[in-house]
Structure formats: structure tokens, C-alpha cells
Amino acid sequence: MSKTLGILGVGHLASYVVTGLRNAGDQRPVLLSPRNKKRALTLKQEYGCDIAVDNQAVVNQCKIVLLSVRPAQVEEILNNLKFTADHLLVSCVAGISLEQIKILAGPAEVVLTLPLACSEMGQGVVPLHPDNLIARELLSRLGRVIVFNDQGQFGLASTAACMNGWMYAFLDNLTNWFAAKGLSETQARELVLHSVQGATALAAVKTDQSLREICDSIATSGTYTRIGLDILEAKEAFSPWAEACEKINEALAEEKSD
């Protein structure tokens, strides 16, 4: 029972988590809530999950429970469940504060996280607040766990989760440009994706340099890289990304205060 992971809310995020765990070789029992029966059956067939008779059965049979429902559903679901002090509730609900979940979950210990779609491959950031050894051990199978000391920091990590999703539109735009110039769709996609992958891999090991220092060491005066960078900066191409992040951060803060 102690090793079984219970999941309340079987949507896309639950699928990311289950797929990521199994791809990482984690074969712990997983008990799913019965809502969204079609997706629950798919996870049962593909990954050996079990389906509970109701949400309380998930709580009764699992000491680690992942909450992955929509924000509007949190109060209704948690108000009808009884937790004990030895439960760990891992909330994946964006915009709902730690304090709000604690009030609704009674004596259970509560942490916040927000796995991304890339968790299926064990990649990307998995934010955690506050630190918890059991949660960290579980989430480490889904990507790079970064512990945040307070709610405000975690809120910024939630904003970064949205930024992660925007990346695909940016990469699609670049891919389409190369394809329009004559590359096959496969060539264009691989060219763009592996160029970005290489850039992030280099930055990950050059921890003694700031990202801007790495940029300037490559985009030196007179290079084609500098010509392109000067055009992007002259048109303030990066400013809208900061504006979008600011908008999401404000929206998340408003959600928590409601």
C-alpha cells in the first residue's frame, strides 16, 4: 500500500506521469480514479494501472496521492475525501496555493509540482514546493527536480511551464521556414530540434559563463550569427516573451488570491 501511487483526475497530466514512470523503469502499482473512464482504461491496458471504484478508494489504498484535476474541480473533489496525517498529497493543479490545498486536504502533508508533457521522456524541469524526500524521489523519474523555497518562486516555475508549451510554436515557425526554402519536413524538423538541443546541452555544461556570455562568444563581430542577432535585438524580438511571462505570472497570482 505504501508504494502504490494513487491518481485523482485521469487527464493529460496523469498520462504524462504514468508514461514517464514506466519509461523510467518504475513499476510501482498505480491506482487511478474512475473518472475519464476511457483514458483510465487506456492506462490500464498499456501500463498495468488499476482503476478504483471511486475517489475515496484511491485515498484509502494509497499513501501517496497525485492530484491532477482542473482548478475549478479541486474544492468539490477534496471536500468529499478523508485524508489522514500519513498521506502525502502531491498537487499538480496550477494556480491553487499550498495553503488552499492544505485547508481542503485536512491533516495530509501537501506539496506542489507541475510535470510537463516532456516528463514522458524523463526530460525537462519538475518543480517542487516545499521539499519532500518522498515526492522528490518520485518526481526525479520524470525530469530534473528543482526545489523552490517559497510559493512565489514556485509561481514563477508555473509560468515557465507555460513558456515550455510556447516553444513548440516557435520551433514550428522555424521548421516551416526551412521547409519552405526546400528542405524536406523531416530534414527541417531535425535541423531545428537538434540545433536547439545542442545549444541547451552546451549551456548546461558551461556553468561558469552566463547565457549572454555564451551567446556573445559565438556571435562575435562580423559573423553571420552576429548579423542575425543584431536584427532580432533591433526589432526587440525577445521582448514579447517576457511580456507573455509577465501576463501569465499575474494571472496565476490572481487565481491564488481568489
Backbone as JSON, one array per atom type, in Angstrom:
{
  "sequence": "MSKTLGILGVGHLASYVVTGLRNAGDQRPVLLSPRNKKRALTLKQEYGCDIAVDNQAVVNQCKIVLLSVRPAQVEEILNNLKFTADHLLVSCVAGISLEQIKILAGPAEVVLTLPLACSEMGQGVVPLHPDNLIARELLSRLGRVIVFNDQGQFGLASTAACMNGWMYAFLDNLTNWFAAKGLSETQARELVLHSVQGATALAAVKTDQSLREICDSIATSGTYTRIGLDILEAKEAFSPWAEACEKINEALAEEKSD",
  "N": [[0.83, -1.21, 0.0], [1.96, 1.25, 0.75], [3.7, 1.86, -1.29], [2.16, 2.23, -3.49], [0.94, 4.4, -5.95], [-1.55, 6.74, -6.0], [-3.89, 8.3, -8.19], [-5.77, 11.11, -8.63], [-7.93, 12.26, -10.9], [-7.78, 11.71, -14.11], [-6.37, 12.79, -16.59], [-4.62, 14.53, -19.22], [-2.22, 15.21, -17.84], [-1.96, 13.19, -15.92], [-1.48, 11.08, -17.62], [1.03, 11.83, -18.64], [2.58, 11.5, -16.34], [2.28, 8.75, -15.61], [3.22, 7.48, -17.94], [5.84, 8.51, -17.97], [6.89, 7.43, -15.58], [6.81, 4.67, -16.12], [8.45, 4.53, -18.4], [10.81, 5.16, -17.18], [11.36, 2.89, -15.87], [10.03, 2.45, -13.53], [7.96, 0.48, -11.81], [5.97, 0.57, -9.92], [2.81, -0.06, -8.27], [-0.07, 1.55, -9.63], [-2.91, 3.35, -8.94], [-5.87, 4.4, -10.3], [-8.29, 7.05, -10.36], [-11.78, 6.62, -11.16], [-12.99, 8.42, -12.91], [-13.15, 9.83, -16.2], [-13.16, 7.48, -17.83], [-12.38, 6.29, -20.26], [-9.69, 7.14, -20.76], [-8.53, 6.15, -18.44], [-8.86, 3.39, -18.8], [-7.21, 3.03, -20.99], [-4.68, 3.59, -19.88], [-4.61, 1.53, -18.07], [-4.53, -0.72, -19.75], [-2.17, -0.26, -21.25], [-0.15, 0.28, -19.39], [-0.47, -1.19, -17.11], [-1.99, -0.21, -14.95], [-4.34, 0.08, -12.2], [-7.87, 0.52, -11.66], [-9.79, 2.4, -9.49], [-12.81, 2.05, -7.5], [-13.96, 4.39, -6.68], [-13.16, 7.84, -5.81], [-12.53, 8.01, -3.05], [-11.67, 5.45, -2.52], [-9.23, 5.45, -3.81], [-7.78, 7.15, -2.12], [-7.94, 5.68, 0.26], [-6.44, 3.42, -0.3], [-3.92, 4.26, -1.0], [-0.98, 5.89, 0.04], [0.47, 7.86, -1.11], [-0.7, 10.34, -3.06], [-1.58, 11.7, -6.12], [-2.76, 14.72, -7.25], [-4.47, 15.73, -9.96], [-6.39, 17.42, -11.26], [-8.67, 19.81, -12.81], [-8.46, 23.29, -11.9], [-11.0, 24.34, -11.11], [-12.28, 22.12, -10.16], [-11.13, 21.29, -7.83], [-11.97, 22.01, -5.14], [-14.52, 20.79, -4.9], [-13.88, 18.07, -5.21], [-11.91, 17.49, -3.18], [-13.27, 18.21, -0.85], [-14.96, 16.1, -0.43], [-13.46, 14.0, 0.38], [-11.55, 11.98, 2.67], [-8.61, 12.37, 4.28], [-5.61, 11.22, 5.96], [-3.07, 11.87, 8.47], [-0.78, 10.61, 7.61], [-0.8, 10.68, 4.89], [0.52, 11.74, 1.74], [-0.09, 14.32, -0.28], [0.24, 15.19, -3.53], [0.03, 17.92, -5.3], [-0.82, 18.85, -8.55], [-2.02, 21.02, -9.61], [-2.31, 23.94, -11.28], [-2.15, 27.34, -10.22], [-3.49, 27.08, -7.78], [-2.98, 27.56, -4.43], [-0.58, 26.36, -1.97], [-1.55, 26.63, 0.64], [-4.32, 26.72, 0.22], [-4.84, 24.12, -0.7], [-3.99, 22.64, 1.52], [-5.9, 23.35, 3.46], [-8.18, 22.13, 2.42], [-7.42, 19.47, 2.28], [-7.14, 18.59, 4.83], [-5.48, 16.82, 7.38], [-3.4, 15.86, 5.81], [-0.07, 15.76, 4.45], [1.15, 18.17, 2.19], [2.39, 18.91, -1.05], [3.5, 20.88, -3.84], [3.65, 20.52, -7.38], [4.46, 20.41, -10.91], [4.46, 18.65, -13.46], [5.61, 18.4, -16.89], [4.7, 17.87, -20.38], [6.94, 16.69, -21.52], [7.79, 15.1, -19.51], [7.15, 12.52, -19.96], [9.32, 11.45, -21.25], [11.21, 11.65, -19.35], [12.41, 14.12, -19.22], [13.14, 17.68, -18.99], [12.01, 20.24, -16.65], [10.95, 19.62, -13.32], [9.19, 21.15, -11.06], [9.2, 21.62, -7.47], [7.59, 22.24, -4.43], [6.86, 22.49, -1.0], [10.18, 21.2, -0.23], [10.37, 17.67, -0.21], [11.23, 14.47, 0.67], [10.09, 12.02, -0.2], [8.39, 12.83, -2.28], [10.29, 14.02, -3.94], [11.82, 11.83, -4.67], [9.99, 10.34, -6.15], [9.28, 12.16, -8.25], [11.71, 12.58, -9.49], [12.03, 10.74, -11.45], [10.78, 11.76, -13.57], [12.04, 13.94, -14.65], [14.23, 16.81, -14.29], [14.32, 17.65, -11.06], [13.6, 20.6, -9.41], [13.82, 22.29, -6.47], [11.84, 24.68, -4.86], [11.88, 27.39, -2.65], [9.81, 28.98, -1.7], [6.34, 30.01, -2.15], [6.1, 32.05, -4.06], [8.36, 31.69, -5.69], [7.74, 29.19, -6.72], [5.51, 29.86, -8.19], [6.65, 31.26, -10.3], [7.91, 29.16, -11.53], [5.7, 27.83, -12.48], [4.9, 29.62, -14.41], [7.02, 29.27, -16.16], [6.42, 26.74, -17.05], [4.33, 27.2, -18.8], [5.73, 28.66, -20.7], [7.31, 26.65, -21.74], [5.47, 25.27, -23.31], [5.0, 27.18, -25.29], [7.28, 27.06, -26.76], [7.06, 25.13, -28.73], [5.51, 26.24, -30.74], [7.24, 28.24, -31.59], [9.4, 26.7, -32.54], [8.1, 25.35, -34.55], [7.56, 27.43, -36.31], [10.15, 28.12, -37.2], [10.87, 25.68, -38.36], [9.03, 25.48, -40.46], [9.94, 27.58, -42.04], [12.45, 26.68, -42.99], [11.58, 24.43, -44.39], [10.04, 25.62, -46.36], [12.04, 26.75, -47.83], [13.12, 24.65, -49.13], [13.99, 22.3, -47.84], [13.2, 18.95, -46.81], [10.33, 18.04, -44.82], [11.11, 16.39, -42.74], [13.91, 16.77, -42.66], [13.98, 19.53, -42.06], [12.73, 19.64, -39.57], [14.44, 18.01, -37.97], [16.8, 19.48, -38.2], [16.18, 21.92, -36.9], [15.31, 21.08, -34.29], [17.55, 19.64, -33.28], [19.48, 21.56, -33.39], [18.63, 23.36, -31.41], [18.64, 21.62, -29.25], [21.36, 21.07, -29.07], [22.32, 23.61, -28.39], [21.22, 24.02, -25.81], [22.4, 21.9, -24.47], [25.1, 22.6, -24.5], [25.03, 24.97, -22.99], [24.27, 23.9, -20.55], [26.56, 22.68, -19.57], [28.45, 24.66, -19.46], [28.66, 26.17, -16.98], [30.14, 28.12, -15.79], [29.87, 30.38, -17.22], [27.66, 33.06, -18.06], [24.49, 32.91, -19.78], [24.3, 34.92, -21.65], [26.99, 35.54, -22.03], [27.89, 33.22, -23.26], [26.45, 33.41, -25.63], [27.53, 35.79, -26.74], [30.13, 34.97, -27.11], [29.95, 33.37, -29.27], [28.48, 34.79, -31.2], [30.27, 36.74, -32.47], [31.81, 39.85, -33.54], [31.19, 40.66, -36.91], [30.46, 38.09, -37.7], [28.07, 35.84, -39.22], [26.22, 34.99, -37.38], [26.19, 37.11, -35.55], [25.15, 39.13, -37.19], [22.51, 38.25, -37.65], [21.6, 38.19, -34.98], [21.78, 40.88, -34.27], [19.73, 41.94, -35.85], [17.46, 40.69, -34.74], [17.52, 41.73, -32.12], [17.33, 44.45, -32.62], [14.75, 44.64, -33.5], [13.48, 44.03, -31.22], [12.83, 41.36, -30.64], [12.77, 39.55, -28.55], [11.4, 40.66, -26.47], [8.5, 40.29, -26.43], [8.3, 37.71, -25.35], [9.03, 37.99, -22.67], [6.96, 39.67, -21.93], [4.74, 38.01, -22.28], [5.3, 36.08, -20.32], [5.09, 37.69, -18.04], [2.37, 38.32, -18.09], [1.17, 35.79, -17.69], [2.2, 35.19, -15.17], [0.98, 37.16, -13.61], [-1.71, 36.4, -13.93], [-1.74, 33.88, -12.69], [-1.15, 34.66, -10.07], [-3.45, 36.11, -9.44], [-5.33, 34.07, -9.52], [-4.59, 32.53, -7.31], [-5.25, 34.25, -5.26], [-7.98, 34.38, -5.23]],
  "CA": [[0.0, 0.0, 0.0], [2.76, 2.45, 0.88], [4.38, 2.15, -2.55], [1.18, 2.48, -4.54], [0.64, 5.79, -6.28], [-2.94, 6.99, -6.38], [-4.05, 9.48, -9.02], [-7.11, 11.69, -8.7], [-8.01, 13.05, -12.12], [-7.03, 10.97, -15.13], [-6.33, 13.57, -17.82], [-3.33, 14.54, -19.91], [-1.1, 15.24, -16.91], [-1.82, 11.85, -15.36], [-0.85, 10.26, -18.66], [2.45, 12.17, -18.66], [3.23, 10.93, -15.16], [2.32, 7.29, -15.7], [4.12, 7.12, -19.03], [7.19, 8.82, -17.54], [7.31, 6.44, -14.59], [7.06, 3.38, -16.77], [9.64, 4.67, -19.26], [11.97, 5.21, -16.29], [11.51, 1.59, -15.24], [9.3, 2.42, -12.25], [6.82, -0.43, -11.96], [5.12, 0.61, -8.73], [1.37, -0.09, -8.58], [-0.72, 2.84, -9.81], [-4.36, 3.23, -8.82], [-6.48, 5.56, -10.93], [-9.7, 7.35, -10.1], [-12.58, 6.09, -12.28], [-13.44, 9.46, -13.82], [-12.48, 9.74, -17.5], [-13.01, 6.03, -17.92], [-11.67, 5.9, -21.49], [-8.25, 7.31, -20.56], [-8.12, 5.22, -17.38], [-8.76, 2.06, -19.4], [-6.01, 3.02, -21.84], [-3.52, 3.47, -19.0], [-4.64, 0.18, -17.5], [-4.11, -1.68, -20.77], [-0.82, -0.02, -21.72], [0.86, 0.4, -18.34], [-0.76, -2.05, -15.96], [-2.6, 0.5, -13.82], [-5.63, -0.4, -11.72], [-8.88, 1.56, -11.59], [-10.53, 2.31, -8.23], [-14.26, 2.17, -7.63], [-14.28, 5.81, -6.52], [-12.01, 8.63, -5.36], [-12.16, 7.67, -1.68], [-10.92, 4.19, -2.58], [-7.85, 5.83, -4.15], [-7.18, 7.68, -0.89], [-7.86, 4.61, 1.26], [-5.47, 2.39, -0.68], [-2.64, 4.86, -1.38], [-0.46, 6.93, 0.93], [0.93, 8.93, -1.99], [-1.81, 10.64, -3.97], [-1.34, 12.78, -7.07], [-3.99, 15.44, -7.59], [-4.25, 16.3, -11.29], [-7.68, 17.83, -11.8], [-8.73, 21.22, -13.16], [-8.61, 24.14, -10.71], [-12.4, 24.5, -10.71], [-12.76, 20.87, -9.59], [-10.37, 20.95, -6.62], [-12.75, 22.11, -3.9], [-15.58, 19.77, -4.89], [-13.31, 16.73, -5.04], [-11.25, 17.32, -1.89], [-14.25, 18.32, 0.23], [-15.64, 14.82, -0.28], [-12.48, 12.95, 0.67], [-10.98, 11.96, 4.02], [-7.19, 12.04, 4.32], [-5.02, 11.07, 7.29], [-1.81, 12.59, 8.63], [0.31, 9.92, 6.92], [-0.93, 10.83, 3.44], [1.24, 12.79, 1.02], [-0.88, 14.76, -1.43], [1.09, 15.91, -4.48], [-0.88, 18.68, -6.15], [-0.33, 19.3, -9.86], [-3.03, 21.97, -10.07], [-1.74, 25.28, -11.42], [-2.96, 28.45, -9.74], [-4.07, 26.82, -6.46], [-1.86, 27.68, -3.5], [-0.32, 25.31, -0.99], [-2.45, 26.85, 1.77], [-5.67, 26.34, -0.19], [-4.9, 22.65, -0.74], [-3.88, 22.14, 2.89], [-7.2, 23.52, 4.13], [-9.13, 21.16, 1.87], [-6.94, 18.09, 2.45], [-7.09, 18.26, 6.25], [-4.18, 16.56, 8.02], [-2.41, 15.31, 4.88], [1.05, 16.59, 4.04], [0.87, 18.63, 0.83], [3.44, 19.57, -1.83], [3.08, 21.31, -5.17], [4.54, 20.23, -8.5], [3.8, 20.64, -12.2], [5.18, 17.95, -14.54], [5.31, 18.83, -18.25], [4.5, 16.78, -21.34], [8.21, 16.02, -21.74], [8.02, 14.16, -18.41], [7.01, 11.17, -20.51], [10.65, 11.01, -21.64], [12.12, 11.92, -18.25], [13.14, 15.33, -19.57], [12.53, 18.93, -18.58], [12.01, 20.62, -15.24], [9.82, 19.24, -12.47], [9.3, 22.0, -9.86], [8.67, 21.05, -6.22], [7.5, 23.15, -3.27], [8.22, 22.59, -0.46], [10.95, 19.98, -0.42], [9.87, 16.47, 0.47], [12.07, 13.39, 0.18], [9.3, 11.03, -0.93], [7.96, 13.46, -3.53], [11.46, 14.23, -4.79], [12.21, 10.53, -5.2], [9.0, 10.0, -7.18], [9.32, 13.09, -9.37], [13.01, 12.54, -10.15], [11.9, 9.86, -12.61], [10.07, 12.49, -14.62], [12.86, 15.04, -15.15], [15.12, 17.47, -13.35], [13.57, 18.24, -9.96], [14.14, 21.83, -8.82], [13.07, 22.63, -5.27], [11.66, 26.11, -4.67], [11.74, 27.62, -1.21], [8.55, 29.62, -1.32], [5.24, 29.97, -3.1], [6.37, 32.96, -5.15], [9.28, 31.03, -6.6], [7.02, 28.12, -7.42], [4.65, 30.51, -9.17], [7.47, 31.55, -11.47], [8.12, 27.88, -12.21], [4.46, 27.57, -13.21], [4.98, 30.45, -15.61], [7.97, 28.61, -17.06], [5.74, 25.6, -17.65], [3.62, 27.73, -19.96], [6.77, 29.0, -21.67], [7.71, 25.39, -22.37], [4.5, 25.0, -24.35], [5.15, 28.15, -26.39], [8.46, 26.71, -27.54], [6.7, 24.31, -29.89], [5.07, 27.15, -31.81], [8.45, 28.89, -32.08], [10.15, 25.71, -33.31], [7.31, 25.08, -35.74], [7.76, 28.56, -37.22], [11.47, 27.96, -37.81], [10.84, 24.48, -39.2], [8.3, 25.82, -41.68], [10.78, 28.44, -42.88], [13.43, 25.84, -43.68], [10.86, 23.59, -45.34], [9.65, 26.49, -47.48], [13.25, 27.03, -48.61], [13.49, 23.48, -49.92], [14.27, 21.09, -47.08], [12.04, 18.11, -46.53], [9.8, 18.29, -43.47], [11.94, 15.65, -41.79], [15.18, 17.48, -42.55], [13.78, 20.81, -41.38], [12.43, 19.37, -38.16], [15.65, 17.54, -37.28], [17.75, 20.58, -38.16], [15.78, 22.88, -35.87], [15.28, 20.47, -32.96], [18.88, 19.29, -32.79], [20.21, 22.81, -33.17], [18.22, 23.84, -30.09], [19.12, 20.64, -28.27], [22.8, 21.29, -28.92], [22.53, 24.87, -27.67], [20.92, 23.84, -24.39], [23.39, 20.98, -23.91], [26.33, 23.37, -24.27], [24.78, 25.88, -21.88], [24.17, 23.13, -19.32], [27.88, 22.33, -19.03], [29.26, 25.88, -19.29], [28.06, 26.85, -15.84], [30.99, 29.24, -15.37], [29.53, 31.52, -18.06], [26.25, 33.39, -18.19], [23.96, 32.58, -21.1], [24.67, 36.01, -22.56], [28.41, 35.4, -22.34], [27.99, 32.16, -24.26], [25.93, 33.99, -26.86], [28.48, 36.76, -27.3], [31.35, 34.27, -27.52], [29.65, 32.76, -30.57], [28.06, 35.85, -32.11], [31.3, 37.77, -32.44], [31.7, 40.9, -34.56], [31.44, 40.27, -38.29], [29.95, 36.77, -38.03], [26.67, 35.79, -39.63], [25.42, 34.86, -36.16], [26.01, 38.46, -35.01], [24.26, 39.87, -38.09], [21.14, 37.84, -37.34], [21.27, 38.59, -33.61], [21.55, 42.33, -34.28], [18.4, 42.17, -36.42], [16.46, 40.27, -33.74], [17.52, 42.66, -30.99], [16.85, 45.75, -33.09], [13.3, 44.53, -33.6], [13.01, 43.63, -29.88], [12.15, 40.07, -30.85], [12.68, 38.77, -27.32], [10.55, 41.35, -25.51], [7.18, 39.68, -26.26], [8.37, 36.53, -24.49], [8.98, 38.48, -21.3], [5.61, 40.2, -21.72], [3.85, 36.86, -22.11], [5.59, 35.51, -18.99], [4.53, 38.61, -17.04], [0.92, 38.17, -18.13], [0.82, 34.52, -17.06], [2.54, 35.3, -13.75], [-0.09, 37.96, -13.0], [-2.92, 35.6, -13.93], [-1.58, 32.86, -11.65], [-1.23, 35.33, -8.77], [-4.85, 36.43, -9.24], [-6.02, 32.81, -9.25], [-4.3, 32.12, -5.94], [-5.85, 35.18, -4.31], [-9.45, 34.25, -5.24]],
  "C": [[0.86, 1.25, 0.0], [3.44, 2.84, -0.43], [3.41, 2.5, -3.67], [0.94, 3.97, -4.72], [-0.81, 5.89, -6.7], [-3.02, 8.27, -7.19], [-5.52, 9.89, -9.07], [-7.15, 12.63, -9.9], [-7.15, 12.44, -13.21], [-7.14, 11.71, -16.47], [-4.97, 13.49, -18.46], [-2.16, 14.45, -18.93], [-0.87, 13.87, -16.27], [-1.15, 10.91, -16.36], [0.64, 10.53, -18.75], [3.18, 11.44, -17.53], [3.36, 9.42, -15.27], [3.29, 6.85, -16.78], [5.58, 7.36, -18.63], [7.72, 7.82, -16.53], [7.67, 5.12, -15.24], [8.28, 3.44, -17.68], [10.92, 4.71, -18.45], [12.2, 3.88, -15.58], [10.82, 1.46, -13.9], [8.02, 1.62, -12.43], [5.92, -0.45, -10.72], [3.65, 0.5, -9.13], [0.81, 1.33, -8.68], [-2.22, 2.62, -9.81], [-5.01, 4.52, -9.3], [-7.9, 5.79, -10.46], [-10.51, 6.96, -11.33], [-13.07, 7.15, -13.26], [-12.57, 9.49, -15.07], [-12.13, 8.27, -17.76], [-12.2, 5.59, -19.14], [-10.17, 6.01, -21.31], [-7.74, 6.35, -19.49], [-7.96, 3.81, -17.93], [-7.52, 1.95, -20.29], [-4.76, 2.85, -20.99], [-3.45, 2.1, -18.34], [-4.1, -0.83, -18.5], [-2.65, -1.51, -21.15], [0.24, -0.08, -20.62], [0.53, -0.36, -17.06], [-1.31, -1.34, -14.74], [-3.89, -0.19, -13.41], [-6.58, 0.79, -11.61], [-9.71, 1.35, -10.33], [-12.03, 2.46, -8.48], [-14.72, 3.61, -7.48], [-13.05, 6.53, -5.97], [-11.57, 8.29, -3.94], [-11.37, 6.37, -1.63], [-9.47, 4.45, -2.95], [-7.13, 6.29, -2.89], [-6.98, 6.57, 0.13], [-6.72, 3.64, 0.97], [-4.07, 2.95, -0.99], [-2.23, 5.93, -0.38], [0.14, 8.09, 0.16], [-0.16, 9.15, -3.04], [-1.46, 11.85, -4.82], [-2.67, 13.41, -7.45], [-3.76, 16.16, -8.91], [-5.57, 16.63, -11.97], [-7.61, 19.3, -12.19], [-8.96, 22.06, -11.91], [-10.05, 24.26, -10.21], [-12.96, 23.26, -10.03], [-12.17, 20.56, -8.22], [-11.24, 20.93, -5.38], [-13.81, 21.02, -3.82], [-15.02, 18.39, -4.59], [-12.73, 16.54, -3.64], [-12.22, 17.42, -0.71], [-14.95, 17.0, 0.52], [-14.7, 13.67, 0.05], [-11.93, 13.1, 2.08], [-9.54, 11.47, 3.95], [-6.76, 11.85, 5.77], [-3.67, 11.78, 7.3], [-0.65, 11.9, 7.92], [0.14, 9.9, 5.4], [-0.01, 11.94, 2.93], [0.42, 13.1, -0.23], [0.01, 15.64, -2.31], [0.17, 16.62, -5.48], [-0.19, 19.15, -7.42], [-1.27, 20.35, -10.46], [-2.44, 23.37, -10.1], [-2.71, 26.32, -10.88], [-3.64, 28.24, -8.41], [-2.93, 26.73, -5.46], [-1.74, 26.47, -2.57], [-1.3, 25.43, 0.17], [-3.89, 26.43, 1.44], [-5.84, 24.82, -0.2], [-4.84, 22.08, 0.67], [-5.2, 22.24, 3.63], [-8.18, 22.44, 3.7], [-8.73, 19.72, 2.15], [-6.75, 17.71, 3.91], [-5.69, 17.98, 6.75], [-3.09, 16.07, 7.07], [-1.26, 16.29, 4.67], [0.86, 16.93, 2.57], [2.13, 19.24, 0.21], [2.85, 19.93, -3.19], [4.12, 20.9, -6.21], [3.77, 20.51, -9.78], [4.62, 19.97, -13.3], [4.71, 18.45, -15.92], [5.12, 17.62, -19.16], [5.79, 15.99, -21.55], [8.6, 15.09, -20.58], [7.89, 12.72, -18.89], [8.38, 10.58, -20.85], [11.68, 11.26, -20.53], [12.95, 13.16, -18.47], [12.41, 16.56, -19.05], [12.58, 19.13, -17.07], [10.76, 20.09, -14.55], [9.95, 20.06, -11.18], [8.68, 21.32, -8.64], [8.71, 22.1, -5.12], [6.46, 22.6, -2.29], [8.96, 21.28, -0.7], [10.33, 18.84, 0.38], [10.59, 15.28, -0.16], [11.29, 12.39, -0.66], [8.85, 11.59, -2.28], [9.13, 13.63, -4.48], [11.9, 12.91, -5.43], [11.27, 10.1, -6.32], [9.2, 10.85, -8.43], [10.64, 13.06, -10.13], [13.0, 11.62, -11.37], [11.31, 10.58, -13.81], [10.88, 13.64, -15.22], [13.75, 15.61, -14.06], [14.29, 18.17, -12.27], [14.31, 19.49, -9.46], [13.24, 22.21, -7.66], [13.03, 24.15, -5.12], [11.26, 26.37, -3.22], [10.42, 28.25, -0.8], [7.56, 29.61, -2.47], [5.49, 30.89, -4.3], [7.32, 32.37, -6.17], [8.58, 29.94, -7.4], [6.09, 28.7, -8.48], [5.4, 30.84, -10.44], [7.76, 30.27, -12.25], [6.88, 27.48, -13.0], [4.41, 28.39, -14.49], [5.92, 29.82, -16.63], [7.35, 27.4, -17.73], [4.95, 26.03, -18.88], [4.61, 28.07, -21.07], [7.22, 27.77, -22.43], [6.76, 25.06, -23.52], [4.62, 25.93, -25.55], [6.31, 27.77, -27.3], [8.1, 25.95, -28.81], [6.23, 25.17, -31.05], [6.28, 27.86, -32.43], [9.24, 27.93, -32.98], [9.42, 25.36, -34.6], [7.5, 26.18, -36.78], [9.1, 28.44, -37.94], [11.49, 26.77, -38.77], [10.14, 24.77, -40.52], [9.13, 26.69, -42.61], [11.78, 27.61, -43.67], [12.77, 24.94, -44.72], [10.45, 24.39, -46.57], [10.84, 26.81, -48.38], [13.76, 25.79, -49.35], [13.86, 22.22, -49.16], [13.01, 20.24, -46.96], [11.56, 18.41, -45.12], [10.64, 17.6, -42.42], [13.28, 16.35, -41.57], [15.04, 18.77, -41.74], [13.54, 20.61, -39.89], [13.67, 18.94, -37.4], [16.68, 18.65, -37.15], [17.44, 21.54, -37.02], [15.88, 22.26, -34.47], [16.67, 20.18, -32.43], [19.77, 20.5, -32.65], [19.9, 23.36, -31.78], [18.73, 22.91, -29.0], [20.62, 20.82, -28.01], [23.11, 22.55, -28.13], [22.28, 24.72, -26.18], [21.92, 22.9, -23.72], [24.69, 21.71, -23.6], [26.16, 24.29, -23.06], [24.75, 25.14, -20.54], [25.53, 22.8, -18.71], [28.76, 23.57, -18.81], [28.68, 26.73, -18.15], [28.9, 28.03, -15.33], [30.71, 30.5, -16.2], [28.03, 31.8, -18.01], [25.78, 33.02, -19.6], [24.32, 33.67, -22.11], [26.14, 35.93, -22.95], [28.64, 34.31, -23.39], [27.55, 32.68, -25.63], [26.98, 34.89, -27.52], [29.79, 36.11, -27.73], [31.18, 33.61, -28.89], [29.32, 33.83, -31.61], [29.06, 37.01, -32.04], [31.16, 38.72, -33.64], [32.05, 40.36, -35.95], [30.93, 38.91, -38.69], [28.49, 36.86, -38.49], [25.75, 35.67, -38.42], [25.15, 36.23, -35.56], [25.07, 39.29, -35.88], [22.8, 39.55, -37.77], [20.71, 38.29, -35.96], [20.99, 40.08, -33.54], [20.16, 42.67, -34.83], [17.32, 41.83, -35.39], [16.38, 41.27, -32.59], [17.03, 44.04, -31.4], [15.33, 45.77, -33.19], [12.66, 44.11, -32.27], [12.25, 42.3, -29.93], [11.96, 39.27, -29.57], [11.74, 39.39, -26.29], [9.17, 40.71, -25.34], [7.18, 38.43, -25.38], [8.3, 36.93, -23.03], [7.59, 39.02, -20.97], [4.61, 39.07, -21.49], [4.04, 36.21, -20.75], [4.98, 36.37, -17.9], [3.03, 38.45, -16.96], [0.48, 36.89, -17.42], [1.09, 34.57, -15.56], [1.47, 36.09, -13.0], [-1.38, 37.15, -12.89], [-2.88, 34.52, -12.85], [-1.71, 33.47, -10.26], [-2.68, 35.68, -8.45], [-5.65, 35.2, -8.88], [-5.83, 32.39, -7.81], [-5.01, 32.99, -4.9], [-7.37, 35.06, -4.25], [-9.95, 33.31, -4.15]]
}
